[in-house]
Amino acid sequence: MKKRVILLSICAITYAQSADLEKVTIEETINSQIVKDVSAKEIKSADLAEALSKNIPSVDIVRRSGIANDILLRGQKRDNINIIIDGTKVCGACVNRMDPPTSHVLTNNIQTVEVTEGPFDVENFGTLSGLVNIKTKKPTKELSGDITLNGGSFGYQKVAGSISGGTDRIRGLLSTSYEKGGQYKDGNGDDFAQQIINTTTGTVMAGAQYQPQYADMDAFEKSTLMGKIFFDITDNQELRLSYTANRSDNILYPSSKMDALYDDSDIYNLEYSIYNLSRYSKAIDFQIYQSEVDHPMSTKYRKMGTPSYKTHALTTKMQGVKLKNNFDLKSVNFTVGIDASRRNWDGHYETNGIPNIMPNGMLMKSLNDVDTTNQALFIKANYRYDNTDFEYGLRYDDTIVETANKMEPENDYSGLSGNMFATIHASDTLTYFAGLGKSSRVPDPRELYLVMMGNHIGTPDLKETQNYEVDFGVEKIYDNFTIKTKAYYSMLKDYIVYNTANKKAKADGSMGAFHSFENVDASIYGVELSGTVLATDELFLNYGISYKKGEKDNALTGQSSTNMPDMRPFKANISLNYENSDIVNASLAYIGSTKWSDVDYENGEQELAGYGVLNLKLSRDFSYGITLTAGVDNLLDKTYAITNTYKDLVLLTTGTDTMLLNEPGRYFYLNGTYKF
């Protein structure tokens, strides 16, 4: 019986409500996966993408470097999944996805990450196939803090610290970190520079290799600062202010033609809440935010960068505002709101740091001051009838995408999204759930208007993508184990894909990329299993398995294959855990995948072998608030690659083969934390 109580506490939906300002919050729901206490547990690296891929089987990593990597959720990436940080929308500036949203927040500042799969979010703009909701640490009234030192293989070093405290009315938090890391070596012992030279195809173009003086430079250097102040203005009013700065320098991207000279971001956030204003207003929440990213990528460190180097300098700014009201009407809880945002994206080319000017005297642009302006209304409702919880959502969007290049058309999109989700609590140990939803996302400026060195990559008449999806499953709790099974089927209308076959003759008679993005109808379906097996109160096994399959309804223009890109079919995350704070906490984790053979080969993907790696972590709490953690990833020093070569990314290629970037080899790390 004691084991069942422990399992029930792990799996149950938990509601927490305090007597003053705290609202009812759902700690975990049946259709979400939550990675908790990220700052304390994910200490091996500051890379959030890596942490998520280790914890959630439906999340894969898109490896670009030693840090700042991207994620795939159920085989979808970029704008097809929505990533928010404390309610703010942060967009990367790089058209080659070197700075995804997950790179602008570090694991040492994160409290929880909630991943909701499917079109079951109406509060946020552009949640097509999933939402990644990142929540950073909050300030506390009690004086507390921590200092962390971390060292690892390949020259990784990190120091981080935070302090928090306040009074009944005002609380503050300050967190800062600095880290750097060298070029990691794969299982063959090859670092970044050597992987470029010794790929599986033998060689790549010599100009993409690093110059001798840069061949052994560090892979990245990164510092951050996060500050928060929370004011309790009155007993029912709260004001929350926060600022986050990220400064990264000299980030190497070995499988690309360029590296980032720096990557800087600033995130400003203001939130105001007032509670129990009237019977029709339990809580009014107002938020206004701005995020800015500055990202120049360059050939400076490559052989092609001498005697002159090229730079693609990009900036983006996201501004947003949201107002919502929560209230009860009879037995139904409603949230109604307004959501509006504007994103500006701009890019130009330089030579030796000097902007390139065209013969007509105009700056050579890649993206010409493109604005994406969205306005939306949304409503959510949830209630319980007998043993069943019902959730409904509806959202109307109106979006305009326009560029300063008046030769390109303005695009106007509007549409209605909605979903319904039911959870049937058949008993304390048996739950059924099912959801049906429709959502959409508009093309981004890169897909519409991107120009790369005179080639028009963007397709200015793209339609918005719509996702019609059904999810259903069951969760069962037994005496010694739990199992949750989920299946889904997604019908994608006007899905945006890259078509490498789209070519058009240029004025000089040569062939160049032209309108490389295309709409196509497609479908994705899959099954996910997860749960816990409890051997004793201290020894337990967590497992998660994900399988997916995707197919286009028709082949793209000029092609014959209907395989969808980014569809690694099978992934498993299994960990054996021992938790006894008086002795040691230990985890032996297996992450593996089968062979990836159903690939979009006509658009650059290649077959990848299956892999299986073991990761070991040991942790011990000592007196005076000291915790030591030691671990080794890729224990058996395997050589493998998990990121494919879909040509929506510009990667190194010989013309017929594209470079695969191998994962790190055996990696040791040691972390020490002092908390007070």
VOMI-657808 format. One record per residue (C-alpha): x, y, z. Coordinates in steps of 0.5 Angstrom, whole numbers. Layout:
# residues N
ATOM | x | y | z
ATOM | X | Y | Z
...
***
This chain:
# residues 676
ATOM | x | y | z
ATOM | 0 | 0 | 0
ATOM | 6 | 5 | 2
ATOM | 8 | 4 | -5
ATOM | 2 | 6 | -8
ATOM | 1 | 12 | -4
ATOM | 8 | 14 | -7
ATOM | 6 | 13 | -14
ATOM | -1 | 16 | -13
ATOM | 3 | 22 | -11
ATOM | 8 | 22 | -17
ATOM | 2 | 22 | -22
ATOM | -4 | 25 | -19
ATOM | -6 | 32 | -21
ATOM | -4 | 37 | -15
ATOM | -8 | 44 | -14
ATOM | -4 | 49 | -9
ATOM | -8 | 55 | -7
ATOM | -6 | 60 | -1
ATOM | -10 | 65 | 3
ATOM | -7 | 71 | 0
ATOM | -5 | 72 | -7
ATOM | -3 | 66 | -10
ATOM | -8 | 63 | -15
ATOM | -10 | 56 | -16
ATOM | -4 | 53 | -20
ATOM | -4 | 46 | -24
ATOM | 2 | 43 | -22
ATOM | 1 | 37 | -27
ATOM | -4 | 35 | -32
ATOM | -6 | 29 | -36
ATOM | -4 | 32 | -43
ATOM | 3 | 36 | -41
ATOM | 10 | 33 | -39
ATOM | 13 | 37 | -33
ATOM | 21 | 37 | -32
ATOM | 21 | 40 | -25
ATOM | 27 | 43 | -21
ATOM | 31 | 44 | -27
ATOM | 36 | 49 | -24
ATOM | 38 | 44 | -19
ATOM | 38 | 37 | -23
ATOM | 40 | 39 | -30
ATOM | 47 | 42 | -28
ATOM | 52 | 38 | -33
ATOM | 50 | 44 | -38
ATOM | 47 | 50 | -39
ATOM | 44 | 48 | -45
ATOM | 36 | 47 | -44
ATOM | 35 | 43 | -51
ATOM | 40 | 38 | -48
ATOM | 36 | 37 | -42
ATOM | 29 | 37 | -45
ATOM | 32 | 31 | -50
ATOM | 34 | 27 | -44
ATOM | 28 | 28 | -40
ATOM | 22 | 27 | -45
ATOM | 22 | 22 | -51
ATOM | 18 | 26 | -56
ATOM | 23 | 31 | -56
ATOM | 30 | 31 | -60
ATOM | 36 | 35 | -60
ATOM | 38 | 39 | -67
ATOM | 46 | 39 | -65
ATOM | 49 | 45 | -68
ATOM | 55 | 46 | -63
ATOM | 57 | 45 | -56
ATOM | 51 | 50 | -54
ATOM | 45 | 54 | -56
ATOM | 42 | 47 | -59
ATOM | 35 | 47 | -62
ATOM | 29 | 42 | -61
ATOM | 24 | 38 | -65
ATOM | 18 | 36 | -61
ATOM | 14 | 30 | -65
ATOM | 18 | 31 | -71
ATOM | 17 | 39 | -71
ATOM | 21 | 45 | -70
ATOM | 22 | 52 | -71
ATOM | 16 | 56 | -71
ATOM | 11 | 49 | -71
ATOM | 13 | 49 | -64
ATOM | 12 | 55 | -59
ATOM | 17 | 57 | -54
ATOM | 15 | 62 | -49
ATOM | 20 | 64 | -43
ATOM | 15 | 67 | -37
ATOM | 10 | 69 | -42
ATOM | 15 | 72 | -46
ATOM | 16 | 71 | -54
ATOM | 23 | 70 | -55
ATOM | 25 | 69 | -62
ATOM | 32 | 68 | -65
ATOM | 35 | 73 | -70
ATOM | 39 | 67 | -74
ATOM | 36 | 65 | -81
ATOM | 40 | 59 | -80
ATOM | 37 | 57 | -73
ATOM | 44 | 58 | -69
ATOM | 40 | 62 | -64
ATOM | 34 | 58 | -62
ATOM | 29 | 61 | -57
ATOM | 32 | 55 | -52
ATOM | 39 | 58 | -52
ATOM | 36 | 65 | -49
ATOM | 35 | 62 | -42
ATOM | 40 | 57 | -38
ATOM | 38 | 51 | -34
ATOM | 41 | 55 | -28
ATOM | 35 | 60 | -28
ATOM | 30 | 55 | -30
ATOM | 25 | 52 | -25
ATOM | 20 | 48 | -29
ATOM | 19 | 47 | -36
ATOM | 12 | 44 | -38
ATOM | 11 | 41 | -45
ATOM | 4 | 41 | -48
ATOM | 4 | 37 | -54
ATOM | -1 | 38 | -59
ATOM | -6 | 44 | -61
ATOM | -8 | 45 | -54
ATOM | -6 | 52 | -53
ATOM | -10 | 58 | -54
ATOM | -7 | 64 | -50
ATOM | -1 | 64 | -54
ATOM | 1 | 66 | -62
ATOM | 3 | 61 | -66
ATOM | 2 | 54 | -62
ATOM | 1 | 49 | -68
ATOM | 4 | 43 | -65
ATOM | 6 | 44 | -58
ATOM | 8 | 49 | -53
ATOM | 14 | 49 | -49
ATOM | 13 | 54 | -43
ATOM | 19 | 55 | -39
ATOM | 18 | 58 | -32
ATOM | 25 | 61 | -29
ATOM | 26 | 62 | -21
ATOM | 22 | 67 | -17
ATOM | 25 | 71 | -12
ATOM | 23 | 69 | -4
ATOM | 22 | 73 | 2
ATOM | 27 | 69 | 6
ATOM | 34 | 71 | 5
ATOM | 37 | 65 | 0
ATOM | 42 | 64 | -5
ATOM | 47 | 59 | -8
ATOM | 54 | 59 | -11
ATOM | 55 | 53 | -16
ATOM | 62 | 51 | -19
ATOM | 62 | 46 | -25
ATOM | 68 | 43 | -29
ATOM | 68 | 38 | -35
ATOM | 71 | 35 | -40
ATOM | 73 | 39 | -46
ATOM | 75 | 45 | -42
ATOM | 68 | 46 | -40
ATOM | 68 | 51 | -34
ATOM | 62 | 55 | -31
ATOM | 61 | 59 | -25
ATOM | 54 | 61 | -23
ATOM | 51 | 64 | -17
ATOM | 44 | 67 | -14
ATOM | 41 | 71 | -8
ATOM | 34 | 72 | -7
ATOM | 30 | 76 | -1
ATOM | 26 | 81 | 1
ATOM | 20 | 83 | 6
ATOM | 13 | 82 | 6
ATOM | 12 | 87 | 1
ATOM | 18 | 87 | -4
ATOM | 22 | 81 | -6
ATOM | 28 | 81 | -11
ATOM | 33 | 76 | -14
ATOM | 39 | 77 | -18
ATOM | 42 | 71 | -22
ATOM | 49 | 71 | -26
ATOM | 53 | 66 | -29
ATOM | 59 | 65 | -33
ATOM | 62 | 59 | -37
ATOM | 66 | 57 | -43
ATOM | 67 | 50 | -47
ATOM | 72 | 48 | -52
ATOM | 71 | 44 | -58
ATOM | 68 | 37 | -56
ATOM | 71 | 31 | -59
ATOM | 67 | 25 | -61
ATOM | 67 | 18 | -60
ATOM | 73 | 18 | -65
ATOM | 77 | 23 | -61
ATOM | 75 | 28 | -67
ATOM | 74 | 35 | -65
ATOM | 70 | 40 | -69
ATOM | 76 | 42 | -74
ATOM | 78 | 35 | -75
ATOM | 70 | 33 | -76
ATOM | 70 | 38 | -82
ATOM | 76 | 35 | -85
ATOM | 75 | 28 | -83
ATOM | 67 | 27 | -85
ATOM | 64 | 20 | -87
ATOM | 65 | 23 | -94
ATOM | 72 | 24 | -94
ATOM | 73 | 32 | -95
ATOM | 69 | 38 | -95
ATOM | 70 | 44 | -99
ATOM | 77 | 47 | -96
ATOM | 75 | 54 | -95
ATOM | 70 | 51 | -90
ATOM | 76 | 49 | -85
ATOM | 78 | 53 | -80
ATOM | 84 | 57 | -81
ATOM | 90 | 54 | -77
ATOM | 90 | 60 | -72
ATOM | 83 | 58 | -70
ATOM | 83 | 51 | -71
ATOM | 84 | 50 | -63
ATOM | 80 | 56 | -61
ATOM | 74 | 55 | -55
ATOM | 67 | 53 | -58
ATOM | 64 | 58 | -54
ATOM | 64 | 63 | -48
ATOM | 57 | 65 | -45
ATOM | 55 | 70 | -39
ATOM | 48 | 72 | -36
ATOM | 45 | 76 | -32
ATOM | 38 | 76 | -29
ATOM | 34 | 80 | -24
ATOM | 27 | 80 | -21
ATOM | 23 | 85 | -17
ATOM | 16 | 83 | -14
ATOM | 12 | 88 | -11
ATOM | 6 | 87 | -7
ATOM | 3 | 93 | -8
ATOM | -4 | 92 | -4
ATOM | -6 | 85 | -1
ATOM | -9 | 84 | -8
ATOM | -5 | 87 | -13
ATOM | 2 | 85 | -15
ATOM | 7 | 88 | -20
ATOM | 13 | 83 | -22
ATOM | 19 | 86 | -26
ATOM | 25 | 82 | -29
ATOM | 30 | 83 | -34
ATOM | 35 | 78 | -37
ATOM | 41 | 79 | -41
ATOM | 45 | 74 | -45
ATOM | 52 | 75 | -48
ATOM | 55 | 70 | -52
ATOM | 62 | 70 | -56
ATOM | 65 | 66 | -61
ATOM | 60 | 60 | -62
ATOM | 63 | 55 | -67
ATOM | 58 | 52 | -71
ATOM | 62 | 46 | -75
ATOM | 57 | 44 | -79
ATOM | 55 | 50 | -82
ATOM | 59 | 55 | -87
ATOM | 59 | 61 | -81
ATOM | 60 | 62 | -74
ATOM | 57 | 67 | -69
ATOM | 62 | 73 | -67
ATOM | 57 | 74 | -62
ATOM | 50 | 73 | -60
ATOM | 47 | 78 | -55
ATOM | 40 | 78 | -52
ATOM | 36 | 82 | -48
ATOM | 29 | 81 | -45
ATOM | 25 | 86 | -41
ATOM | 18 | 83 | -38
ATOM | 13 | 87 | -34
ATOM | 7 | 83 | -30
ATOM | 1 | 86 | -26
ATOM | -4 | 82 | -23
ATOM | -10 | 84 | -19
ATOM | -14 | 79 | -15
ATOM | -22 | 78 | -13
ATOM | -24 | 85 | -16
ATOM | -31 | 83 | -17
ATOM | -35 | 77 | -17
ATOM | -34 | 77 | -25
ATOM | -26 | 78 | -24
ATOM | -22 | 73 | -20
ATOM | -16 | 75 | -23
ATOM | -14 | 80 | -28
ATOM | -7 | 79 | -31
ATOM | -3 | 84 | -35
ATOM | 3 | 83 | -39
ATOM | 8 | 87 | -43
ATOM | 15 | 85 | -45
ATOM | 20 | 86 | -50
ATOM | 26 | 82 | -53
ATOM | 32 | 84 | -57
ATOM | 37 | 79 | -61
ATOM | 43 | 81 | -64
ATOM | 47 | 76 | -68
ATOM | 52 | 77 | -73
ATOM | 55 | 70 | -76
ATOM | 61 | 70 | -80
ATOM | 67 | 66 | -84
ATOM | 72 | 70 | -80
ATOM | 75 | 64 | -77
ATOM | 75 | 59 | -84
ATOM | 80 | 59 | -89
ATOM | 75 | 62 | -94
ATOM | 75 | 68 | -89
ATOM | 82 | 70 | -92
ATOM | 84 | 75 | -94
ATOM | 77 | 78 | -93
ATOM | 71 | 75 | -89
ATOM | 64 | 76 | -90
ATOM | 58 | 77 | -84
ATOM | 51 | 76 | -84
ATOM | 49 | 81 | -79
ATOM | 42 | 80 | -76
ATOM | 37 | 83 | -71
ATOM | 30 | 82 | -69
ATOM | 26 | 85 | -64
ATOM | 19 | 82 | -61
ATOM | 14 | 86 | -57
ATOM | 8 | 84 | -54
ATOM | 2 | 85 | -49
ATOM | -3 | 81 | -46
ATOM | -9 | 82 | -42
ATOM | -14 | 77 | -39
ATOM | -19 | 76 | -34
ATOM | -21 | 70 | -30
ATOM | -28 | 69 | -27
ATOM | -33 | 63 | -25
ATOM | -40 | 63 | -28
ATOM | -44 | 58 | -24
ATOM | -39 | 52 | -24
ATOM | -35 | 54 | -30
ATOM | -29 | 57 | -30
ATOM | -27 | 62 | -36
ATOM | -21 | 66 | -38
ATOM | -22 | 71 | -43
ATOM | -16 | 75 | -46
ATOM | -13 | 80 | -51
ATOM | -6 | 78 | -54
ATOM | -2 | 82 | -59
ATOM | 5 | 82 | -61
ATOM | 10 | 85 | -67
ATOM | 16 | 82 | -69
ATOM | 21 | 86 | -73
ATOM | 27 | 82 | -77
ATOM | 32 | 85 | -81
ATOM | 39 | 83 | -84
ATOM | 44 | 85 | -88
ATOM | 51 | 83 | -91
ATOM | 58 | 86 | -89
ATOM | 65 | 85 | -92
ATOM | 71 | 85 | -87
ATOM | 65 | 89 | -82
ATOM | 63 | 94 | -87
ATOM | 56 | 94 | -90
ATOM | 56 | 91 | -97
ATOM | 53 | 97 | -102
ATOM | 49 | 95 | -108
ATOM | 50 | 99 | -115
ATOM | 44 | 102 | -114
ATOM | 47 | 105 | -107
ATOM | 42 | 101 | -103
ATOM | 45 | 96 | -97
ATOM | 45 | 89 | -99
ATOM | 39 | 86 | -95
ATOM | 37 | 79 | -93
ATOM | 31 | 81 | -89
ATOM | 29 | 88 | -91
ATOM | 26 | 90 | -84
ATOM | 20 | 85 | -84
ATOM | 14 | 86 | -79
ATOM | 10 | 81 | -77
ATOM | 4 | 84 | -73
ATOM | -1 | 80 | -69
ATOM | -8 | 81 | -66
ATOM | -12 | 76 | -62
ATOM | -18 | 75 | -58
ATOM | -18 | 68 | -54
ATOM | -23 | 65 | -49
ATOM | -22 | 58 | -45
ATOM | -27 | 55 | -40
ATOM | -26 | 49 | -36
ATOM | -31 | 45 | -31
ATOM | -32 | 38 | -28
ATOM | -38 | 34 | -29
ATOM | -39 | 28 | -24
ATOM | -32 | 25 | -25
ATOM | -30 | 28 | -32
ATOM | -26 | 35 | -33
ATOM | -27 | 39 | -39
ATOM | -23 | 44 | -42
ATOM | -25 | 48 | -48
ATOM | -21 | 54 | -52
ATOM | -22 | 58 | -58
ATOM | -18 | 64 | -61
ATOM | -19 | 68 | -67
ATOM | -12 | 71 | -70
ATOM | -11 | 77 | -75
ATOM | -4 | 77 | -77
ATOM | 0 | 82 | -82
ATOM | 7 | 80 | -85
ATOM | 10 | 86 | -89
ATOM | 17 | 88 | -91
ATOM | 20 | 95 | -93
ATOM | 22 | 92 | -100
ATOM | 15 | 95 | -103
ATOM | 17 | 90 | -109
ATOM | 15 | 84 | -105
ATOM | 7 | 83 | -103
ATOM | 4 | 84 | -96
ATOM | 1 | 78 | -93
ATOM | -5 | 78 | -89
ATOM | -8 | 72 | -85
ATOM | -14 | 71 | -81
ATOM | -17 | 65 | -77
ATOM | -20 | 61 | -72
ATOM | -17 | 56 | -67
ATOM | -20 | 52 | -62
ATOM | -20 | 45 | -58
ATOM | -23 | 41 | -53
ATOM | -20 | 36 | -48
ATOM | -24 | 31 | -43
ATOM | -21 | 27 | -38
ATOM | -25 | 22 | -35
ATOM | -23 | 19 | -28
ATOM | -26 | 12 | -28
ATOM | -22 | 11 | -21
ATOM | -17 | 13 | -17
ATOM | -12 | 9 | -21
ATOM | -15 | 9 | -28
ATOM | -16 | 15 | -32
ATOM | -18 | 16 | -40
ATOM | -17 | 22 | -44
ATOM | -18 | 25 | -51
ATOM | -17 | 32 | -54
ATOM | -19 | 35 | -61
ATOM | -16 | 41 | -63
ATOM | -15 | 46 | -69
ATOM | -9 | 51 | -69
ATOM | -5 | 55 | -74
ATOM | 1 | 59 | -75
ATOM | 3 | 64 | -81
ATOM | 10 | 63 | -85
ATOM | 15 | 67 | -82
ATOM | 19 | 72 | -85
ATOM | 25 | 68 | -87
ATOM | 20 | 63 | -91
ATOM | 17 | 69 | -94
ATOM | 22 | 74 | -96
ATOM | 29 | 71 | -95
ATOM | 35 | 73 | -100
ATOM | 41 | 70 | -99
ATOM | 47 | 73 | -104
ATOM | 42 | 75 | -109
ATOM | 38 | 68 | -109
ATOM | 31 | 69 | -107
ATOM | 30 | 63 | -102
ATOM | 23 | 66 | -99
ATOM | 16 | 64 | -102
ATOM | 12 | 71 | -101
ATOM | 5 | 67 | -103
ATOM | 6 | 62 | -98
ATOM | -1 | 60 | -94
ATOM | -1 | 59 | -86
ATOM | -1 | 52 | -84
ATOM | -6 | 49 | -80
ATOM | -6 | 43 | -76
ATOM | -12 | 38 | -74
ATOM | -11 | 33 | -69
ATOM | -14 | 28 | -65
ATOM | -10 | 26 | -58
ATOM | -13 | 20 | -54
ATOM | -10 | 15 | -48
ATOM | -10 | 12 | -42
ATOM | -6 | 12 | -35
ATOM | -7 | 6 | -30
ATOM | -3 | 6 | -23
ATOM | -2 | -1 | -21
ATOM | 1 | -3 | -14
ATOM | 8 | -2 | -16
ATOM | 8 | 1 | -23
ATOM | 5 | 6 | -27
ATOM | 3 | 6 | -35
ATOM | 1 | 12 | -39
ATOM | -1 | 11 | -47
ATOM | -2 | 16 | -51
ATOM | -4 | 16 | -59
ATOM | -4 | 22 | -64
ATOM | -6 | 23 | -71
ATOM | -5 | 30 | -74
ATOM | -7 | 32 | -81
ATOM | -3 | 38 | -83
ATOM | -6 | 43 | -88
ATOM | -1 | 47 | -92
ATOM | 5 | 45 | -88
ATOM | 11 | 49 | -90
ATOM | 17 | 45 | -92
ATOM | 23 | 46 | -96
ATOM | 24 | 44 | -103
ATOM | 31 | 44 | -106
ATOM | 28 | 42 | -113
ATOM | 25 | 49 | -114
ATOM | 30 | 53 | -119
ATOM | 29 | 58 | -123
ATOM | 34 | 61 | -129
ATOM | 37 | 68 | -126
ATOM | 39 | 74 | -131
ATOM | 46 | 71 | -132
ATOM | 43 | 65 | -135
ATOM | 46 | 61 | -128
ATOM | 41 | 57 | -124
ATOM | 40 | 60 | -117
ATOM | 35 | 58 | -111
ATOM | 28 | 61 | -112
ATOM | 22 | 60 | -108
ATOM | 25 | 55 | -104
ATOM | 19 | 54 | -99
ATOM | 13 | 50 | -101
ATOM | 6 | 49 | -98
ATOM | 4 | 41 | -98
ATOM | -2 | 37 | -94
ATOM | 1 | 32 | -90
ATOM | 0 | 28 | -84
ATOM | 4 | 25 | -77
ATOM | 2 | 20 | -73
ATOM | 5 | 17 | -67
ATOM | 5 | 13 | -60
ATOM | 8 | 15 | -53
ATOM | 9 | 11 | -47
ATOM | 11 | 13 | -40
ATOM | 11 | 11 | -33
ATOM | 15 | 9 | -27
ATOM | 16 | 2 | -24
ATOM | 17 | 2 | -16
ATOM | 22 | -4 | -14
ATOM | 23 | -1 | -7
ATOM | 21 | 6 | -4
ATOM | 28 | 8 | -6
ATOM | 29 | 4 | -12
ATOM | 25 | 6 | -18
ATOM | 25 | 6 | -26
ATOM | 23 | 11 | -30
ATOM | 21 | 10 | -38
ATOM | 19 | 13 | -44
ATOM | 18 | 11 | -51
ATOM | 16 | 15 | -57
ATOM | 14 | 13 | -64
ATOM | 12 | 17 | -70
ATOM | 11 | 17 | -77
ATOM | 10 | 23 | -82
ATOM | 8 | 23 | -90
ATOM | 6 | 28 | -95
ATOM | 0 | 27 | -98
ATOM | 3 | 29 | -105
ATOM | 11 | 29 | -107
ATOM | 13 | 36 | -108
ATOM | 14 | 40 | -114
ATOM | 19 | 36 | -118
ATOM | 20 | 31 | -113
ATOM | 18 | 24 | -112
ATOM | 18 | 22 | -105
ATOM | 13 | 23 | -100
ATOM | 17 | 22 | -94
ATOM | 17 | 28 | -88
ATOM | 23 | 31 | -86
ATOM | 25 | 31 | -78
ATOM | 22 | 24 | -77
ATOM | 27 | 20 | -73
ATOM | 22 | 14 | -72
ATOM | 23 | 11 | -65
ATOM | 27 | 14 | -59
ATOM | 27 | 11 | -52
ATOM | 29 | 14 | -45
ATOM | 30 | 9 | -39
ATOM | 33 | 11 | -32
ATOM | 34 | 7 | -26
ATOM | 34 | 11 | -20
ATOM | 36 | 11 | -13
ATOM | 34 | 16 | -8
ATOM | 37 | 16 | -1
ATOM | 39 | 23 | 1
ATOM | 43 | 20 | 7
ATOM | 47 | 16 | 3
ATOM | 47 | 18 | -5
ATOM | 42 | 19 | -10
ATOM | 44 | 16 | -17
ATOM | 42 | 15 | -24
ATOM | 44 | 10 | -29
ATOM | 40 | 13 | -36
ATOM | 39 | 10 | -43
ATOM | 38 | 14 | -49
ATOM | 37 | 10 | -55
ATOM | 34 | 10 | -62
ATOM | 33 | 5 | -68
ATOM | 36 | 6 | -75
ATOM | 33 | 13 | -78
ATOM | 31 | 10 | -86
ATOM | 25 | 13 | -88
ATOM | 28 | 20 | -90
ATOM | 27 | 26 | -94
ATOM | 33 | 24 | -98
ATOM | 31 | 29 | -104
ATOM | 31 | 35 | -99
ATOM | 38 | 33 | -96
ATOM | 37 | 28 | -91
ATOM | 41 | 22 | -90
ATOM | 40 | 15 | -87
ATOM | 42 | 15 | -80
ATOM | 44 | 9 | -76
ATOM | 41 | 7 | -69
ATOM | 45 | 9 | -63
ATOM | 44 | 7 | -55
ATOM | 48 | 11 | -50
ATOM | 49 | 10 | -42
ATOM | 49 | 16 | -38
ATOM | 51 | 16 | -30
ATOM | 50 | 21 | -25
ATOM | 52 | 21 | -17
ATOM | 50 | 26 | -12
ATOM | 51 | 27 | -5
ATOM | 48 | 32 | 0
ATOM | 53 | 34 | 6
ATOM | 52 | 39 | 12
ATOM | 52 | 46 | 11
ATOM | 48 | 46 | 5
ATOM | 54 | 43 | 0
ATOM | 52 | 38 | -5
ATOM | 57 | 35 | -10
ATOM | 55 | 32 | -16
ATOM | 59 | 27 | -21
ATOM | 57 | 24 | -28
ATOM | 59 | 21 | -34
ATOM | 55 | 22 | -41
ATOM | 56 | 17 | -46
ATOM | 59 | 12 | -41
ATOM | 62 | 7 | -47
ATOM | 65 | 13 | -51
ATOM | 60 | 11 | -57
ATOM | 61 | 15 | -64
ATOM | 54 | 17 | -67
ATOM | 50 | 23 | -70
ATOM | 43 | 24 | -68
ATOM | 42 | 31 | -72
ATOM | 40 | 30 | -80
ATOM | 42 | 34 | -86
ATOM | 35 | 37 | -88
ATOM | 37 | 43 | -93
ATOM | 32 | 48 | -89
ATOM | 39 | 49 | -86
ATOM | 45 | 51 | -89
ATOM | 50 | 46 | -88
ATOM | 57 | 44 | -91
ATOM | 57 | 40 | -97
ATOM | 61 | 37 | -103
ATOM | 55 | 38 | -107
ATOM | 52 | 31 | -106
ATOM | 54 | 29 | -99
ATOM | 52 | 34 | -93
ATOM | 57 | 34 | -87
ATOM | 54 | 30 | -81
ATOM | 56 | 33 | -74
ATOM | 57 | 27 | -69
ATOM | 55 | 28 | -62
ATOM | 60 | 29 | -56
ATOM | 64 | 23 | -54
ATOM | 65 | 20 | -46
ATOM | 64 | 27 | -42
ATOM | 66 | 27 | -35
ATOM | 63 | 33 | -30
ATOM | 64 | 35 | -23
ATOM | 59 | 40 | -20
ATOM | 59 | 43 | -13
ATOM | 53 | 47 | -10
ATOM | 53 | 51 | -4
ATOM | 46 | 54 | -2
ATOM | 44 | 58 | 4
***
